[in-house]
Amino acid sequence: MFKHLPVPFEVYTGLLPNCNTYFIIDSSAHLLYHVPMAPKASTSKVIVSERALFQRINRKLLPDEEKLMTSRSARMQLDAGRFYIIDIRRNLLLHKDVDLVELGRELKVLQPWEKVE
């Protein structure tokens, strides 16, 4: 690398598509330095709370007159699971033992770069 660069210089990145390099232009001497960049670190997943995913799913289900619900008692959890889906108009149980992450991915409200915690 360069230990010393001339005082008037400018740094440009992304001059070429998918280019992992810096181009340093020394405007006083009209020189172009080519400095390789370190490879990009792997992208980490964005954390989404369970509550946020729950709300996203409900917003997606609302036009179909369906609603994701949470069991409030131990007896209800035994019968329908922790999460279940009801039909709002008829008040019927449509799906029981719903997995939030799986349903979120199926409805495309949870993106591949997101994870639930």
N, C-alpha and C positions, 0 to 999 in steps of 0.2 A: 504494500500500500504506500501511499504518499505520506511522508512525515511532515512535509511542509508544502503548502499550496500558496501560490501568489495571492496577494490581498484581494484584488478585484476579480472574483470568480463567481460563477453561477452554477447551480446544480439542477440538472434536468433529469427526470425519471420518466419512463414510459414512452420514450420516443419511438420505440419499436414495440409492436404488440407481443405480449408474452416474453418480454425481455427482462432478465434478471440482472440488469447492470445499471450503474450510474454513469451518466455522461457529465463530466465536469468541464466547463468551458472557461478558460482563462481569457477574459476579454482584453487584458492589457497586451498579451502576446499573441492573441488569436490562435490558441492551442486548444486541442480537444483531448482530454484524458479519458480513458476507458477504465472504469473501476468495477470489477465484478462484485455483485451483492451476495450476501449469504442467502442460502435457499430459504424459502418461506417455511415457517413452522406450520405444523398440521393445525388445521382449524379446529377449535374446540366447540362443543355443542352449547347452544344457548339453553339456559335452564328456564323452564316454564313451571309455575306452581300448579298443583293439582286443581286448585280453585279456579285459576285462569283457564285451564283446559276444560273444566266443567262448564264455565260460562260460554266459552267458544262453541262447545258442542250444543248447548241449549239454544244459542243464537242460530245455529245451523238447522236444528230440528224444529224450531218454532213455525216456519212456513208450512211444514207438514203436519202441524197440530200435534206434535209429540213433545215430550219433556223428559229430560233426564232427572231422576230423583235419587236421593240418598236415603237409605234406611235409617230410621231414628230409634228403633228398638231392636233388642236382640232377637225377638221373635220374627220381626219383619226381615231382619238380615238372614235368618235361617230360611225363610220362605222365598225371598226374592234376591238375596245377595246384597252386597254393600251398595251397588248402584243398579238401578233398573230404569227402564223407559216405559212411560205410560202414554196412552192416547188421551189428549186433553178433552176432546169433545165427548167421548164415550166413557172416560175414566176407566179404561181397561189396561191391564198389564200387557205390554207388547213383548218386551225382552227382559229377561232376568239375568243376573250374574254378568253384568256388562263390564268389560275391561276398558277403562278410560283410554289408555294409550292406543290400544288396537282400534277402538271406535274413532278416536281422534285422527289416526292415520287413514282409516277407511273414508271418513268424511272430508279429509284433506284440510283439517283445521290445525293439525300438528305437522309441521314441516320436517323433512329429513334431518335438518341441522339443529332441531330442538329435542330436548329430553325433559322428562317430568321428574320432579323431586318434591 
